[in-house]
């Protein structure tokens, strides 16, 4: 219940920011994935609002091979962040421009192991919310969404 409330607050704050920007004649672009097998998803991989990039959640699936990486939470965390990195680079940004991460774990026992990998990719320490869900899409161990600046 606590984590659901945190997620809802984070989501509502994002909506408020988007709404505020939209009322200032912001440019909003809905960007589909560049991956051919993800062209028909019912969501945008990235939404760009002026110079902010809102990425949909990424999971530990190797997008090039179309298969799950195996080896537990650290391997899935690394792949998830590599997926985020690729999407950011396709949109002229990078991990150093991430300002907010939302992390969803399927098991709180994975928190420390996840953090070991996460710290390697985000030394600038963007704002972060982490919570646990009883199940993630396709049996994922982790899902991460980010907000980044497009310089």
Backbone torsions as a table, in degrees:
resi	resn	phi	psi	omega
1	UNK	NA	-44.5	-179.7
2	UNK	-59.7	-44.7	-177.6
3	UNK	-71.2	-33.5	175.2
4	UNK	-62.6	-42.0	178.4
5	UNK	-64.0	-42.2	178.3
6	UNK	-61.7	-45.4	179.0
7	UNK	-61.3	-44.9	-179.9
8	UNK	-62.7	-41.2	178.1
9	UNK	-63.4	-45.5	178.5
10	UNK	-60.2	-44.4	179.5
11	UNK	-63.3	-45.0	179.7
12	UNK	-64.1	-38.8	176.4
13	UNK	-62.6	-39.9	176.7
14	UNK	-61.6	-43.5	178.2
15	UNK	-62.7	-39.8	178.8
16	UNK	-62.9	-44.1	179.0
17	UNK	-62.5	-47.8	179.5
18	UNK	-60.7	-44.4	180.0
19	UNK	-62.2	-42.6	179.2
20	UNK	-62.3	-45.3	179.6
21	UNK	-66.1	-41.7	-178.5
22	UNK	-60.9	-33.8	179.5
23	UNK	-76.5	-5.0	176.7
24	UNK	-104.8	26.8	179.7
25	UNK	60.6	42.6	178.3
26	UNK	-72.3	154.2	175.0
27	UNK	-93.3	124.1	-179.9
28	UNK	-116.8	126.5	178.2
29	UNK	-125.4	129.5	176.8
30	UNK	-98.3	116.5	-171.0
31	UNK	-111.4	120.9	176.9
32	UNK	-79.2	162.8	178.5
33	UNK	-63.1	148.6	174.0
34	UNK	-86.2	-5.9	178.3
35	UNK	-79.4	123.2	-177.2
36	UNK	-55.0	-37.8	-177.6
37	UNK	-78.0	-0.2	179.7
38	UNK	-118.8	15.5	-177.6
39	UNK	-69.3	-26.7	-175.5
40	UNK	-104.0	20.0	177.8
41	UNK	-68.9	151.4	-177.0
42	UNK	-84.0	26.0	179.1
43	UNK	-150.8	163.0	175.5
44	UNK	-87.7	140.7	177.1
45	UNK	-69.0	-34.9	179.3
46	UNK	-140.4	140.6	168.2
47	UNK	-118.6	121.7	178.9
48	UNK	-101.8	125.0	175.4
49	UNK	-118.3	106.3	-171.6
50	UNK	52.3	-115.0	-178.6
51	UNK	-104.8	17.0	176.2
52	UNK	-101.4	136.9	177.2
53	UNK	-112.9	121.8	176.7
54	UNK	-106.5	108.3	-178.2
55	UNK	-92.1	139.7	170.0
56	UNK	-67.3	159.8	-178.4
57	UNK	-60.4	143.0	176.5
58	UNK	-114.8	149.8	-179.8
59	UNK	-126.3	174.9	-175.2
60	UNK	-81.2	55.4	178.5
61	UNK	-115.9	130.2	177.0
62	UNK	-72.8	109.4	-174.8
63	UNK	-68.5	-30.3	179.8
64	UNK	-69.1	-40.2	-178.8
65	UNK	-93.1	-17.1	-179.0
66	UNK	70.7	31.0	-178.7
67	UNK	-140.8	159.4	178.2
68	UNK	-70.1	144.6	169.7
69	UNK	-84.7	146.1	-178.3
70	UNK	-112.9	151.3	177.6
71	UNK	131.6	5.5	174.5
72	UNK	98.8	-168.6	-171.3
73	UNK	-63.8	-38.6	-177.7
74	UNK	-68.2	-40.3	178.1
75	UNK	-66.4	-42.8	178.6
76	UNK	-67.9	-35.8	177.4
77	UNK	-63.3	-46.8	179.5
78	UNK	-58.9	-46.3	-179.3
79	UNK	-65.2	-40.6	179.2
80	UNK	-59.8	-46.0	-178.6
81	UNK	-70.5	-35.1	175.2
82	UNK	-63.3	-37.1	176.1
83	UNK	-63.5	-43.5	177.7
84	UNK	-61.4	-45.6	179.6
85	UNK	-56.7	-45.3	-179.7
86	UNK	-62.4	-44.5	179.7
87	UNK	-64.2	-42.8	178.3
88	UNK	-61.8	-44.5	179.9
89	UNK	-64.0	-35.8	176.6
90	UNK	-65.2	-18.4	-178.7
91	UNK	-115.4	30.7	175.5
92	UNK	54.3	45.0	176.4
93	UNK	-142.1	-168.3	179.3
94	UNK	-166.3	175.9	-177.2
95	UNK	-60.9	-30.4	-179.9
96	UNK	-69.8	-11.8	179.4
97	UNK	-101.3	5.6	177.7
98	UNK	-73.7	129.8	-179.8
99	UNK	-109.8	-17.9	-177.7
100	UNK	-152.2	132.4	174.9
101	UNK	-120.8	139.0	168.9
102	UNK	-117.1	121.3	-175.0
103	UNK	-114.8	131.5	177.3
104	UNK	-121.8	120.0	177.9
105	UNK	-105.0	149.2	175.6
106	UNK	-87.3	-12.9	-178.8
107	UNK	-148.8	121.2	-178.7
108	UNK	-62.6	-23.1	177.8
109	UNK	-64.5	-17.6	179.5
110	UNK	-86.1	-2.1	-172.0
111	UNK	-56.9	-49.9	-177.2
112	UNK	-66.3	-42.7	179.7
113	UNK	-64.4	-41.0	175.5
114	UNK	-60.3	-46.6	-176.5
115	UNK	-60.8	-34.6	178.8
116	UNK	-58.3	-42.4	179.5
117	UNK	-76.7	-44.6	-177.9
118	UNK	-53.8	-45.1	-177.4
119	UNK	-62.3	-28.5	178.6
120	UNK	-68.0	-31.3	-176.7
121	UNK	-94.0	-25.2	-174.7
122	UNK	-124.4	65.3	179.5
123	UNK	-67.6	-20.1	178.3
124	UNK	-76.8	-9.0	177.2
125	UNK	56.6	67.4	175.7
126	UNK	-64.1	161.4	174.6
127	UNK	-56.4	147.4	-175.8
128	UNK	-150.1	143.4	169.3
129	UNK	-122.3	132.0	178.8
130	UNK	-127.7	131.3	175.1
131	UNK	-146.1	172.3	-176.8
132	UNK	-114.4	138.5	174.8
133	UNK	-120.2	149.5	-177.3
134	UNK	-69.2	-22.2	178.0
135	UNK	-157.3	140.6	175.7
136	UNK	-114.8	163.2	-177.2
137	UNK	-54.3	136.8	174.5
138	UNK	55.5	24.3	178.6
139	UNK	76.7	17.7	179.5
140	UNK	-60.2	150.7	175.2
141	UNK	-89.9	-19.9	-175.9
142	UNK	-153.3	147.5	170.1
143	UNK	-138.9	137.5	179.6
144	UNK	-132.4	133.9	170.8
145	UNK	-121.0	151.0	-177.9
146	UNK	-135.8	159.6	167.6
147	UNK	-117.7	130.3	-178.5
148	UNK	-135.0	162.1	175.3
149	UNK	-96.4	139.0	173.0
150	UNK	-99.2	104.9	-174.9
151	UNK	-65.9	NA	NA
